[in-house]
């Protein structure tokens, strides 16, 4: 369980580093720090929404086989 939590933390940390590097942001500056938090929040919201959409699709899918077994 600790391994999974560690992987998730690393995923979010590396994602934050990508946002910082792609936006060429300097977190020492208050304006750029606000841009980072807005971008990261938007990205995180998108991840959450897509995850919820996938979870909804999976739970609504019919996973059981059909009951029309024919003998013979």
mmCIF file of the N, C-alpha and C atoms, coordinates in Angstrom:
data_MODEL
# 
_entry.id   MODEL 
# 
loop_
_atom_site.group_PDB 
_atom_site.id 
_atom_site.type_symbol 
_atom_site.label_atom_id 
_atom_site.label_alt_id 
_atom_site.label_comp_id 
_atom_site.label_asym_id 
_atom_site.label_entity_id 
_atom_site.label_seq_id 
_atom_site.pdbx_PDB_ins_code 
_atom_site.Cartn_x 
_atom_site.Cartn_y 
_atom_site.Cartn_z 
_atom_site.occupancy 
_atom_site.B_iso_or_equiv 
_atom_site.pdbx_formal_charge 
_atom_site.auth_seq_id 
_atom_site.auth_comp_id 
_atom_site.auth_asym_id 
_atom_site.auth_atom_id 
_atom_site.pdbx_PDB_model_num 
ATOM 1   N N  . UNK A 1 1  ? 0.827   -1.196  0.000   1.00 0.00 ? 1  UNK A N  1 
ATOM 2   C CA . UNK A 1 1  ? 0.000   0.000   0.000   1.00 0.00 ? 1  UNK A CA 1 
ATOM 3   C C  . UNK A 1 1  ? 0.873   1.262   0.000   1.00 0.00 ? 1  UNK A C  1 
ATOM 4   N N  . UNK A 1 2  ? 1.959   1.227   0.759   1.00 0.00 ? 2  UNK A N  1 
ATOM 5   C CA . UNK A 1 2  ? 2.840   2.390   0.812   1.00 0.00 ? 2  UNK A CA 1 
ATOM 6   C C  . UNK A 1 2  ? 3.486   2.637   -0.549  1.00 0.00 ? 2  UNK A C  1 
ATOM 7   N N  . UNK A 1 3  ? 3.743   1.569   -1.272  1.00 0.00 ? 3  UNK A N  1 
ATOM 8   C CA . UNK A 1 3  ? 4.350   1.697   -2.596  1.00 0.00 ? 3  UNK A CA 1 
ATOM 9   C C  . UNK A 1 3  ? 3.417   2.434   -3.557  1.00 0.00 ? 3  UNK A C  1 
ATOM 10  N N  . UNK A 1 4  ? 2.141   2.130   -3.512  1.00 0.00 ? 4  UNK A N  1 
ATOM 11  C CA . UNK A 1 4  ? 1.162   2.789   -4.389  1.00 0.00 ? 4  UNK A CA 1 
ATOM 12  C C  . UNK A 1 4  ? 1.049   4.270   -4.051  1.00 0.00 ? 4  UNK A C  1 
ATOM 13  N N  . UNK A 1 5  ? 1.019   4.580   -2.757  1.00 0.00 ? 5  UNK A N  1 
ATOM 14  C CA . UNK A 1 5  ? 0.948   5.979   -2.333  1.00 0.00 ? 5  UNK A CA 1 
ATOM 15  C C  . UNK A 1 5  ? 2.199   6.729   -2.790  1.00 0.00 ? 5  UNK A C  1 
ATOM 16  N N  . UNK A 1 6  ? 3.349   6.093   -2.677  1.00 0.00 ? 6  UNK A N  1 
ATOM 17  C CA . UNK A 1 6  ? 4.596   6.712   -3.115  1.00 0.00 ? 6  UNK A CA 1 
ATOM 18  C C  . UNK A 1 6  ? 4.587   6.969   -4.622  1.00 0.00 ? 6  UNK A C  1 
ATOM 19  N N  . UNK A 1 7  ? 4.068   6.043   -5.395  1.00 0.00 ? 7  UNK A N  1 
ATOM 20  C CA . UNK A 1 7  ? 3.974   6.232   -6.850  1.00 0.00 ? 7  UNK A CA 1 
ATOM 21  C C  . UNK A 1 7  ? 3.035   7.393   -7.176  1.00 0.00 ? 7  UNK A C  1 
ATOM 22  N N  . UNK A 1 8  ? 1.922   7.492   -6.484  1.00 0.00 ? 8  UNK A N  1 
ATOM 23  C CA . UNK A 1 8  ? 0.975   8.589   -6.733  1.00 0.00 ? 8  UNK A CA 1 
ATOM 24  C C  . UNK A 1 8  ? 1.601   9.934   -6.388  1.00 0.00 ? 8  UNK A C  1 
ATOM 25  N N  . UNK A 1 9  ? 2.310   10.001  -5.260  1.00 0.00 ? 9  UNK A N  1 
ATOM 26  C CA . UNK A 1 9  ? 2.975   11.252  -4.878  1.00 0.00 ? 9  UNK A CA 1 
ATOM 27  C C  . UNK A 1 9  ? 4.022   11.639  -5.919  1.00 0.00 ? 9  UNK A C  1 
ATOM 28  N N  . UNK A 1 10 ? 4.802   10.670  -6.383  1.00 0.00 ? 10 UNK A N  1 
ATOM 29  C CA . UNK A 1 10 ? 5.800   10.951  -7.414  1.00 0.00 ? 10 UNK A CA 1 
ATOM 30  C C  . UNK A 1 10 ? 5.145   11.433  -8.704  1.00 0.00 ? 10 UNK A C  1 
ATOM 31  N N  . UNK A 1 11 ? 4.013   10.829  -9.066  1.00 0.00 ? 11 UNK A N  1 
ATOM 32  C CA . UNK A 1 11 ? 3.300   11.231  -10.277 1.00 0.00 ? 11 UNK A CA 1 
ATOM 33  C C  . UNK A 1 11 ? 2.879   12.699  -10.199 1.00 0.00 ? 11 UNK A C  1 
ATOM 34  N N  . UNK A 1 12 ? 2.312   13.111  -9.076  1.00 0.00 ? 12 UNK A N  1 
ATOM 35  C CA . UNK A 1 12 ? 1.868   14.498  -8.928  1.00 0.00 ? 12 UNK A CA 1 
ATOM 36  C C  . UNK A 1 12 ? 3.057   15.458  -8.833  1.00 0.00 ? 12 UNK A C  1 
ATOM 37  N N  . UNK A 1 13 ? 4.139   15.032  -8.219  1.00 0.00 ? 13 UNK A N  1 
ATOM 38  C CA . UNK A 1 13 ? 5.327   15.871  -8.120  1.00 0.00 ? 13 UNK A CA 1 
ATOM 39  C C  . UNK A 1 13 ? 5.968   16.082  -9.489  1.00 0.00 ? 13 UNK A C  1 
ATOM 40  N N  . UNK A 1 14 ? 6.119   15.011  -10.254 1.00 0.00 ? 14 UNK A N  1 
ATOM 41  C CA . UNK A 1 14 ? 6.702   15.129  -11.595 1.00 0.00 ? 14 UNK A CA 1 
ATOM 42  C C  . UNK A 1 14 ? 5.792   15.954  -12.506 1.00 0.00 ? 14 UNK A C  1 
ATOM 43  N N  . UNK A 1 15 ? 4.491   15.810  -12.344 1.00 0.00 ? 15 UNK A N  1 
ATOM 44  C CA . UNK A 1 15 ? 3.551   16.623  -13.129 1.00 0.00 ? 15 UNK A CA 1 
ATOM 45  C C  . UNK A 1 15 ? 3.730   18.107  -12.813 1.00 0.00 ? 15 UNK A C  1 
ATOM 46  N N  . UNK A 1 16 ? 3.923   18.410  -11.539 1.00 0.00 ? 16 UNK A N  1 
ATOM 47  C CA . UNK A 1 16 ? 4.156   19.804  -11.152 1.00 0.00 ? 16 UNK A CA 1 
ATOM 48  C C  . UNK A 1 16 ? 5.446   20.319  -11.774 1.00 0.00 ? 16 UNK A C  1 
ATOM 49  N N  . UNK A 1 17 ? 6.481   19.495  -11.805 1.00 0.00 ? 17 UNK A N  1 
ATOM 50  C CA . UNK A 1 17 ? 7.737   19.911  -12.422 1.00 0.00 ? 17 UNK A CA 1 
ATOM 51  C C  . UNK A 1 17 ? 7.581   20.154  -13.921 1.00 0.00 ? 17 UNK A C  1 
ATOM 52  N N  . UNK A 1 18 ? 6.772   19.336  -14.595 1.00 0.00 ? 18 UNK A N  1 
ATOM 53  C CA . UNK A 1 18 ? 6.510   19.561  -16.020 1.00 0.00 ? 18 UNK A CA 1 
ATOM 54  C C  . UNK A 1 18 ? 5.784   20.886  -16.245 1.00 0.00 ? 18 UNK A C  1 
ATOM 55  N N  . UNK A 1 19 ? 4.826   21.200  -15.400 1.00 0.00 ? 19 UNK A N  1 
ATOM 56  C CA . UNK A 1 19 ? 4.104   22.468  -15.542 1.00 0.00 ? 19 UNK A CA 1 
ATOM 57  C C  . UNK A 1 19 ? 5.063   23.640  -15.326 1.00 0.00 ? 19 UNK A C  1 
ATOM 58  N N  . UNK A 1 20 ? 5.925   23.519  -14.329 1.00 0.00 ? 20 UNK A N  1 
ATOM 59  C CA . UNK A 1 20 ? 6.890   24.588  -14.059 1.00 0.00 ? 20 UNK A CA 1 
ATOM 60  C C  . UNK A 1 20 ? 7.847   24.763  -15.229 1.00 0.00 ? 20 UNK A C  1 
ATOM 61  N N  . UNK A 1 21 ? 8.380   23.656  -15.750 1.00 0.00 ? 21 UNK A N  1 
ATOM 62  C CA . UNK A 1 21 ? 9.368   23.765  -16.824 1.00 0.00 ? 21 UNK A CA 1 
ATOM 63  C C  . UNK A 1 21 ? 8.740   24.184  -18.147 1.00 0.00 ? 21 UNK A C  1 
ATOM 64  N N  . UNK A 1 22 ? 7.558   23.673  -18.458 1.00 0.00 ? 22 UNK A N  1 
ATOM 65  C CA . UNK A 1 22 ? 6.915   24.040  -19.723 1.00 0.00 ? 22 UNK A CA 1 
ATOM 66  C C  . UNK A 1 22 ? 6.453   25.493  -19.724 1.00 0.00 ? 22 UNK A C  1 
ATOM 67  N N  . UNK A 1 23 ? 6.062   25.993  -18.562 1.00 0.00 ? 23 UNK A N  1 
ATOM 68  C CA . UNK A 1 23 ? 5.646   27.391  -18.471 1.00 0.00 ? 23 UNK A CA 1 
ATOM 69  C C  . UNK A 1 23 ? 6.790   28.332  -18.169 1.00 0.00 ? 23 UNK A C  1 
ATOM 70  N N  . UNK A 1 24 ? 8.007   27.767  -17.986 1.00 0.00 ? 24 UNK A N  1 
ATOM 71  C CA . UNK A 1 24 ? 9.181   28.556  -17.618 1.00 0.00 ? 24 UNK A CA 1 
ATOM 72  C C  . UNK A 1 24 ? 8.861   29.466  -16.425 1.00 0.00 ? 24 UNK A C  1 
ATOM 73  N N  . UNK A 1 25 ? 8.298   28.861  -15.395 1.00 0.00 ? 25 UNK A N  1 
ATOM 74  C CA . UNK A 1 25 ? 7.840   29.612  -14.227 1.00 0.00 ? 25 UNK A CA 1 
ATOM 75  C C  . UNK A 1 25 ? 8.921   29.640  -13.154 1.00 0.00 ? 25 UNK A C  1 
ATOM 76  N N  . UNK A 1 26 ? 8.990   30.751  -12.460 1.00 0.00 ? 26 UNK A N  1 
ATOM 77  C CA . UNK A 1 26 ? 9.883   30.920  -11.322 1.00 0.00 ? 26 UNK A CA 1 
ATOM 78  C C  . UNK A 1 26 ? 9.003   31.097  -10.093 1.00 0.00 ? 26 UNK A C  1 
ATOM 79  N N  . UNK A 1 27 ? 8.994   30.111  -9.232  1.00 0.00 ? 27 UNK A N  1 
ATOM 80  C CA . UNK A 1 27 ? 8.057   30.110  -8.109  1.00 0.00 ? 27 UNK A CA 1 
ATOM 81  C C  . UNK A 1 27 ? 8.424   31.113  -7.027  1.00 0.00 ? 27 UNK A C  1 
ATOM 82  N N  . UNK A 1 28 ? 9.556   31.762  -7.133  1.00 0.00 ? 28 UNK A N  1 
ATOM 83  C CA . UNK A 1 28 ? 9.916   32.825  -6.202  1.00 0.00 ? 28 UNK A CA 1 
ATOM 84  C C  . UNK A 1 28 ? 9.085   34.079  -6.428  1.00 0.00 ? 28 UNK A C  1 
ATOM 85  N N  . UNK A 1 29 ? 8.571   34.234  -7.635  1.00 0.00 ? 29 UNK A N  1 
ATOM 86  C CA . UNK A 1 29 ? 7.745   35.387  -7.996  1.00 0.00 ? 29 UNK A CA 1 
ATOM 87  C C  . UNK A 1 29 ? 6.285   35.065  -7.686  1.00 0.00 ? 29 UNK A C  1 
ATOM 88  N N  . UNK A 1 30 ? 5.609   35.964  -6.975  1.00 0.00 ? 30 UNK A N  1 
ATOM 89  C CA . UNK A 1 30 ? 4.231   35.715  -6.540  1.00 0.00 ? 30 UNK A CA 1 
ATOM 90  C C  . UNK A 1 30 ? 3.278   35.562  -7.727  1.00 0.00 ? 30 UNK A C  1 
ATOM 91  N N  . UNK A 1 31 ? 3.472   36.346  -8.775  1.00 0.00 ? 31 UNK A N  1 
ATOM 92  C CA . UNK A 1 31 ? 2.594   36.275  -9.940  1.00 0.00 ? 31 UNK A CA 1 
ATOM 93  C C  . UNK A 1 31 ? 2.752   34.934  -10.650 1.00 0.00 ? 31 UNK A C  1 
ATOM 94  N N  . UNK A 1 32 ? 3.979   34.506  -10.829 1.00 0.00 ? 32 UNK A N  1 
ATOM 95  C CA . UNK A 1 32 ? 4.215   33.233  -11.506 1.00 0.00 ? 32 UNK A CA 1 
ATOM 96  C C  . UNK A 1 32 ? 3.808   32.054  -10.632 1.00 0.00 ? 32 UNK A C  1 
ATOM 97  N N  . UNK A 1 33 ? 3.901   32.212  -9.314  1.00 0.00 ? 33 UNK A N  1 
ATOM 98  C CA . UNK A 1 33 ? 3.425   31.168  -8.412  1.00 0.00 ? 33 UNK A CA 1 
ATOM 99  C C  . UNK A 1 33 ? 1.915   31.026  -8.533  1.00 0.00 ? 33 UNK A C  1 
ATOM 100 N N  . UNK A 1 34 ? 1.212   32.131  -8.678  1.00 0.00 ? 34 UNK A N  1 
ATOM 101 C CA . UNK A 1 34 ? -0.240  32.093  -8.868  1.00 0.00 ? 34 UNK A CA 1 
ATOM 102 C C  . UNK A 1 34 ? -0.589  31.434  -10.203 1.00 0.00 ? 34 UNK A C  1 
ATOM 103 N N  . UNK A 1 35 ? 0.191   31.723  -11.238 1.00 0.00 ? 35 UNK A N  1 
ATOM 104 C CA . UNK A 1 35 ? -0.017  31.076  -12.540 1.00 0.00 ? 35 UNK A CA 1 
ATOM 105 C C  . UNK A 1 35 ? 0.180   29.574  -12.400 1.00 0.00 ? 35 UNK A C  1 
ATOM 106 N N  . UNK A 1 36 ? 1.219   29.169  -11.651 1.00 0.00 ? 36 UNK A N  1 
ATOM 107 C CA . UNK A 1 36 ? 1.464   27.747  -11.441 1.00 0.00 ? 36 UNK A CA 1 
ATOM 108 C C  . UNK A 1 36 ? 0.290   27.087  -10.737 1.00 0.00 ? 36 UNK A C  1 
ATOM 109 N N  . UNK A 1 37 ? -0.195  27.689  -9.652  1.00 0.00 ? 37 UNK A N  1 
ATOM 110 C CA . UNK A 1 37 ? -1.294  27.081  -8.910  1.00 0.00 ? 37 UNK A CA 1 
ATOM 111 C C  . UNK A 1 37 ? -2.572  27.007  -9.745  1.00 0.00 ? 37 UNK A C  1 
ATOM 112 N N  . UNK A 1 38 ? -2.818  28.023  -10.565 1.00 0.00 ? 38 UNK A N  1 
ATOM 113 C CA . UNK A 1 38 ? -3.976  27.976  -11.462 1.00 0.00 ? 38 UNK A CA 1 
ATOM 114 C C  . UNK A 1 38 ? -3.822  26.861  -12.502 1.00 0.00 ? 38 UNK A C  1 
ATOM 115 N N  . UNK A 1 39 ? -2.634  26.744  -13.082 1.00 0.00 ? 39 UNK A N  1 
ATOM 116 C CA . UNK A 1 39 ? -2.390  25.710  -14.088 1.00 0.00 ? 39 UNK A CA 1 
ATOM 117 C C  . UNK A 1 39 ? -2.460  24.320  -13.472 1.00 0.00 ? 39 UNK A C  1 
ATOM 118 N N  . UNK A 1 40 ? -1.852  24.156  -12.304 1.00 0.00 ? 40 UNK A N  1 
ATOM 119 C CA . UNK A 1 40 ? -1.852  22.853  -11.647 1.00 0.00 ? 40 UNK A CA 1 
ATOM 120 C C  . UNK A 1 40 ? -3.265  22.477  -11.204 1.00 0.00 ? 40 UNK A C  1 
ATOM 121 N N  . UNK A 1 41 ? -4.012  23.443  -10.697 1.00 0.00 ? 41 UNK A N  1 
ATOM 122 C CA . UNK A 1 41 ? -5.397  23.177  -10.302 1.00 0.00 ? 41 UNK A CA 1 
ATOM 123 C C  . UNK A 1 41 ? -6.260  22.783  -11.486 1.00 0.00 ? 41 UNK A C  1 
ATOM 124 N N  . UNK A 1 42 ? -6.046  23.458  -12.609 1.00 0.00 ? 42 UNK A N  1 
ATOM 125 C CA . UNK A 1 42 ? -6.787  23.129  -13.824 1.00 0.00 ? 42 UNK A CA 1 
ATOM 126 C C  . UNK A 1 42 ? -6.426  21.726  -14.303 1.00 0.00 ? 42 UNK A C  1 
ATOM 127 N N  . UNK A 1 43 ? -5.134  21.401  -14.275 1.00 0.00 ? 43 UNK A N  1 
ATOM 128 C CA . UNK A 1 43 ? -4.689  20.071  -14.683 1.00 0.00 ? 43 UNK A CA 1 
ATOM 129 C C  . UNK A 1 43 ? -5.264  19.010  -13.750 1.00 0.00 ? 43 UNK A C  1 
ATOM 130 N N  . UNK A 1 44 ? -5.199  19.253  -12.456 1.00 0.00 ? 44 UNK A N  1 
ATOM 131 C CA . UNK A 1 44 ? -5.711  18.295  -11.480 1.00 0.00 ? 44 UNK A CA 1 
ATOM 132 C C  . UNK A 1 44 ? -7.215  18.106  -11.635 1.00 0.00 ? 44 UNK A C  1 
ATOM 133 N N  . UNK A 1 45 ? -7.936  19.177  -11.892 1.00 0.00 ? 45 UNK A N  1 
ATOM 134 C CA . UNK A 1 45 ? -9.375  19.083  -12.125 1.00 0.00 ? 45 UNK A CA 1 
ATOM 135 C C  . UNK A 1 45 ? -9.670  18.241  -13.355 1.00 0.00 ? 45 UNK A C  1 
ATOM 136 N N  . UNK A 1 46 ? -8.882  18.420  -14.408 1.00 0.00 ? 46 UNK A N  1 
ATOM 137 C CA . UNK A 1 46 ? -9.053  17.615  -15.619 1.00 0.00 ? 46 UNK A CA 1 
ATOM 138 C C  . UNK A 1 46 ? -8.796  16.139  -15.357 1.00 0.00 ? 46 UNK A C  1 
ATOM 139 N N  . UNK A 1 47 ? -7.742  15.834  -14.584 1.00 0.00 ? 47 UNK A N  1 
ATOM 140 C CA . UNK A 1 47 ? -7.444  14.440  -14.226 1.00 0.00 ? 47 UNK A CA 1 
ATOM 141 C C  . UNK A 1 47 ? -8.600  13.843  -13.440 1.00 0.00 ? 47 UNK A C  1 
ATOM 142 N N  . UNK A 1 48 ? -9.119  14.604  -12.476 1.00 0.00 ? 48 UNK A N  1 
ATOM 143 C CA . UNK A 1 48 ? -10.222 14.123  -11.650 1.00 0.00 ? 48 UNK A CA 1 
ATOM 144 C C  . UNK A 1 48 ? -11.473 13.886  -12.497 1.00 0.00 ? 48 UNK A C  1 
ATOM 145 N N  . UNK A 1 49 ? -11.801 14.820  -13.386 1.00 0.00 ? 49 UNK A N  1 
ATOM 146 C CA . UNK A 1 49 ? -12.988 14.680  -14.231 1.00 0.00 ? 49 UNK A CA 1 
ATOM 147 C C  . UNK A 1 49 ? -12.871 13.495  -15.184 1.00 0.00 ? 49 UNK A C  1 
ATOM 148 N N  . UNK A 1 50 ? -11.698 13.313  -15.784 1.00 0.00 ? 50 UNK A N  1 
ATOM 149 C CA . UNK A 1 50 ? -11.509 12.187  -16.683 1.00 0.00 ? 50 UNK A CA 1 
ATOM 150 C C  . UNK A 1 50 ? -11.556 10.862  -15.934 1.00 0.00 ? 50 UNK A C  1 
ATOM 151 N N  . UNK A 1 51 ? -10.997 10.839  -14.731 1.00 0.00 ? 51 UNK A N  1 
ATOM 152 C CA . UNK A 1 51 ? -11.055 9.638   -13.910 1.00 0.00 ? 51 UNK A CA 1 
ATOM 153 C C  . UNK A 1 51 ? -12.481 9.283   -13.531 1.00 0.00 ? 51 UNK A C  1 
ATOM 154 N N  . UNK A 1 52 ? -13.271 10.304  -13.200 1.00 0.00 ? 52 UNK A N  1 
ATOM 155 C CA . UNK A 1 52 ? -14.672 10.073  -12.866 1.00 0.00 ? 52 UNK A CA 1 
ATOM 156 C C  . UNK A 1 52 ? -15.450 9.579   -14.085 1.00 0.00 ? 52 UNK A C  1 
ATOM 157 N N  . UNK A 1 53 ? -15.127 10.115  -15.255 1.00 0.00 ? 53 UNK A N  1 
ATOM 158 C CA . UNK A 1 53 ? -15.786 9.676   -16.483 1.00 0.00 ? 53 UNK A CA 1 
ATOM 159 C C  . UNK A 1 53 ? -15.463 8.214   -16.794 1.00 0.00 ? 53 UNK A C  1 
ATOM 160 N N  . UNK A 1 54 ? -14.205 7.844   -16.643 1.00 0.00 ? 54 UNK A N  1 
ATOM 161 C CA . UNK A 1 54 ? -13.801 6.454   -16.880 1.00 0.00 ? 54 UNK A CA 1 
ATOM 162 C C  . UNK A 1 54 ? -14.453 5.534   -15.868 1.00 0.00 ? 54 UNK A C  1 
ATOM 163 N N  . UNK A 1 55 ? -14.460 5.933   -14.601 1.00 0.00 ? 55 UNK A N  1 
ATOM 164 C CA . UNK A 1 55 ? -15.079 5.119   -13.560 1.00 0.00 ? 55 UNK A CA 1 
ATOM 165 C C  . UNK A 1 55 ? -16.574 4.947   -13.817 1.00 0.00 ? 55 UNK A C  1 
ATOM 166 N N  . UNK A 1 56 ? -17.243 6.002   -14.269 1.00 0.00 ? 56 UNK A N  1 
ATOM 167 C CA . UNK A 1 56 ? -18.660 5.905   -14.610 1.00 0.00 ? 56 UNK A CA 1 
ATOM 168 C C  . UNK A 1 56 ? -18.908 4.950   -15.756 1.00 0.00 ? 56 UNK A C  1 
ATOM 169 N N  . UNK A 1 57 ? -18.057 4.999   -16.761 1.00 0.00 ? 57 UNK A N  1 
ATOM 170 C CA . UNK A 1 57 ? -18.198 4.082   -17.894 1.00 0.00 ? 57 UNK A CA 1 
ATOM 171 C C  . UNK A 1 57 ? -18.011 2.639   -17.451 1.00 0.00 ? 57 UNK A C  1 
ATOM 172 N N  . UNK A 1 58 ? -17.007 2.402   -16.609 1.00 0.00 ? 58 UNK A N  1 
ATOM 173 C CA . UNK A 1 58 ? -16.713 1.039   -16.153 1.00 0.00 ? 58 UNK A CA 1 
ATOM 174 C C  . UNK A 1 58 ? -17.856 0.497   -15.303 1.00 0.00 ? 58 UNK A C  1 
ATOM 175 N N  . UNK A 1 59 ? -18.401 1.317   -14.421 1.00 0.00 ? 59 UNK A N  1 
ATOM 176 C CA . UNK A 1 59 ? -19.464 0.824   -13.543 1.00 0.00 ? 59 UNK A CA 1 
ATOM 177 C C  . UNK A 1 59 ? -20.774 0.613   -14.286 1.00 0.00 ? 59 UNK A C  1 
ATOM 178 N N  . UNK A 1 60 ? -21.000 1.332   -15.382 1.00 0.00 ? 60 UNK A N  1 
ATOM 179 C CA . UNK A 1 60 ? -22.238 1.158   -16.138 1.00 0.00 ? 60 UNK A CA 1 
ATOM 180 C C  . UNK A 1 60 ? -22.141 0.036   -17.172 1.00 0.00 ? 60 UNK A C  1 
ATOM 181 N N  . UNK A 1 61 ? -20.961 -0.471  -17.409 1.00 0.00 ? 61 UNK A N  1 
ATOM 182 C CA . UNK A 1 61 ? -20.794 -1.556  -18.377 1.00 0.00 ? 61 UNK A CA 1 
ATOM 183 C C  . UNK A 1 61 ? -21.359 -2.853  -17.832 1.00 0.00 ? 61 UNK A C  1 
ATOM 184 N N  . UNK A 1 62 ? -21.844 -3.677  -18.744 1.00 0.00 ? 62 UNK A N  1 
ATOM 185 C CA . UNK A 1 62 ? -22.368 -4.985  -18.358 1.00 0.00 ? 62 UNK A CA 1 
ATOM 186 C C  . UNK A 1 62 ? -21.239 -5.991  -18.470 1.00 0.00 ? 62 UNK A C  1 
ATOM 187 N N  . UNK A 1 63 ? -20.817 -6.519  -17.330 1.00 0.00 ? 63 UNK A N  1 
ATOM 188 C CA . UNK A 1 63 ? -19.672 -7.406  -17.287 1.00 0.00 ? 63 UNK A CA 1 
ATOM 189 C C  . UNK A 1 63 ? -20.073 -8.875  -17.230 1.00 0.00 ? 63 UNK A C  1 
ATOM 190 N N  . UNK A 1 64 ? -21.316 -9.149  -16.951 1.00 0.00 ? 64 UNK A N  1 
ATOM 191 C CA . UNK A 1 64 ? -21.761 -10.537 -16.827 1.00 0.00 ? 64 UNK A CA 1 
ATOM 192 C C  . UNK A 1 64 ? -22.102 -11.108 -18.194 1.00 0.00 ? 64 UNK A C  1 
ATOM 193 N N  . UNK A 1 65 ? -21.934 -12.404 -18.385 1.00 0.00 ? 65 UNK A N  1 
ATOM 194 C CA . UNK A 1 65 ? -22.282 -13.009 -19.679 1.00 0.00 ? 65 UNK A CA 1 
ATOM 195 C C  . UNK A 1 65 ? -23.803 -13.064 -19.845 1.00 0.00 ? 65 UNK A C  1 
ATOM 196 N N  . UNK A 1 66 ? -24.216 -13.221 -21.073 1.00 0.00 ? 66 UNK A N  1 
ATOM 197 C CA . UNK A 1 66 ? -25.647 -13.331 -21.366 1.00 0.00 ? 66 UNK A CA 1 
ATOM 198 C C  . UNK A 1 66 ? -26.194 -14.630 -20.797 1.00 0.00 ? 66 UNK A C  1 
ATOM 199 N N  . UNK A 1 67 ? -27.479 -14.661 -20.444 1.00 0.00 ? 67 UNK A N  1 
ATOM 200 C CA . UNK A 1 67 ? -28.098 -15.841 -19.848 1.00 0.00 ? 67 UNK A CA 1 
ATOM 201 C C  . UNK A 1 67 ? -28.811 -16.736 -20.856 1.00 0.00 ? 67 UNK A C  1 
ATOM 202 N N  . UNK A 1 68 ? -28.604 -16.533 -22.137 1.00 0.00 ? 68 UNK A N  1 
ATOM 203 C CA . UNK A 1 68 ? -29.290 -17.339 -23.135 1.00 0.00 ? 68 UNK A CA 1 
ATOM 204 C C  . UNK A 1 68 ? -28.437 -18.548 -23.558 1.00 0.00 ? 68 UNK A C  1 
ATOM 205 N N  . UNK A 1 69 ? -28.201 -19.427 -22.610 1.00 0.00 ? 69 UNK A N  1 
ATOM 206 C CA . UNK A 1 69 ? -27.448 -20.643 -22.894 1.00 0.00 ? 69 UNK A CA 1 
ATOM 207 C C  . UNK A 1 69 ? -28.379 -21.638 -23.602 1.00 0.00 ? 69 UNK A C  1 
ATOM 208 N N  . UNK A 1 70 ? -27.960 -22.086 -24.723 1.00 0.00 ? 70 UNK A N  1 
ATOM 209 C CA . UNK A 1 70 ? -28.792 -23.050 -25.440 1.00 0.00 ? 70 UNK A CA 1 
ATOM 210 C C  . UNK A 1 70 ? -28.181 -24.438 -25.270 1.00 0.00 ? 70 UNK A C  1 
ATOM 211 N N  . UNK A 1 71 ? -29.037 -25.385 -24.982 1.00 0.00 ? 71 UNK A N  1 
ATOM 212 C CA . UNK A 1 71 ? -28.565 -26.747 -24.815 1.00 0.00 ? 71 UNK A CA 1 
ATOM 213 C C  . UNK A 1 71 ? -28.539 -27.439 -26.168 1.00 0.00 ? 71 UNK A C  1 
ATOM 214 N N  . UNK A 1 72 ? -27.541 -28.184 -26.374 1.00 0.00 ? 72 UNK A N  1 
ATOM 215 C CA . UNK A 1 72 ? -27.596 -28.964 -27.573 1.00 0.00 ? 72 UNK A CA 1 
ATOM 216 C C  . UNK A 1 72 ? -26.432 -28.956 -28.380 1.00 0.00 ? 72 UNK A C  1 
# 
